[in-house]
Structure formats: structure tokens, C-alpha cells
Amino acid sequence: MLRAILHRKAASEMGSLPKADRRGIPEAFRQMESDPFLGDVRPIKGMKAVFRRRIGNYRVTFTVSFEVREVVILKVGKRGKFYR
């Protein structure tokens, strides 16, 4: 079992999401604690050990450290503005 840690920037991005859209994302974070690669997960090109997960219209970037048993959520955003 891993521990999901929300980076400061990701926490502020979560706070700015509409309340209706915010519901499913914490559940995905809980799933990532048991298996971070479950669901639509792909590596981000050009960045070593950084992945993105699709959650509906939103994207989450994260990194996994099995040595310290952590999943660090780096960024949360809507698809259209996420890759800028």
C-alpha cells in the first residue's frame, strides 16, 4: 500500500475546480494508493518517471516512489488547459 500525497500546487488546483467535478478525483487518489497504474495511465514523454492519469475530462500527473512508498500528485487540471 502506497500513500498518496497532494503537492501544494495540485491542492490549489483542486480547490479551484467546480464542486461537481471535484467528486470523482479523491476516489481516484484512493485507488492510486493501492495500484497507481490502474486505469488510463500513460507516461509523459520527455519526463522521466512522471505519469498522467485520465479521470473523466480531467488529467492528473503524478510520480511514484516505491522506496518511500509514496504517490505524489503533481498537477490536476482540465484536459484543454492541462498540457500548456
N, C-alpha and C positions, 0 to 999 in steps of 0.2 A: 504494500500500500504506500502510495506517494502522498505528499502534502502539496496542495495547490496554494500558491502564493500569488496574490494580485499585486502587480507592480503599481507604484504610485500613479503613473500616467494612465494605466489601464483602469484604475479605480476612478479617476476623474472622468474618463471617457464613459464608464458605466453610469456614473451619476448624471451625465448629460443625455442618456438615451431615454426615449419615451417609456413611460411606465409599462405599457402593454408589451413593448418589445423586450423589456428587461427580464421578463418572467422566465424564459427558457434558458437563458445564459447561465445562471448559477447552477442549474441542474446539469448542464454540460460540464461545468467545472468539477462537480462531484464525480461525474463519470470519468473525467480525466485523472482523478486520483487513483482509481483502480486500474485503468488502462488508458494512457494518454494518446494512444494511436487508434482508438476506436472511433469509427465514424469517417467522415470525409476529411482526412488529414493528408497533407502533402508538404514536402519540404519546400522552403522558399529558395529559389535559385539565387546563387551568389552569396548566400549567407550560411555559414557552417552551423549545423545543429539547431537551426531555427525552423519551426514548422508553422503551418497555418491550418486552422480547422474551420470548416464552414458550419454555421449554425443558422439556418434559415437564410435571411438576407444579410446576415452579419458574418464578419470574419474575426477570428481570434488568432494572434500569433503567440507562440509560446516556445519555451526551451525546456528540455528535460535533463535533469542531473540525477542519474541513478546512484551515484556515490553518496550524495547527501539526501537522496530520496525526496526530491522536490520537482514540481512542475511550476515554472514561473510564467504567468500570463503577462505578456509584454504590452499588448495593444488589443483594443476592441473597437470595431467600427463597422459602419455600413459598407457594403461592397463597393459602391460607386466612388467613395472618397478614401477607401482603405489603402489603396496602393499608391497614393500620391506622396 
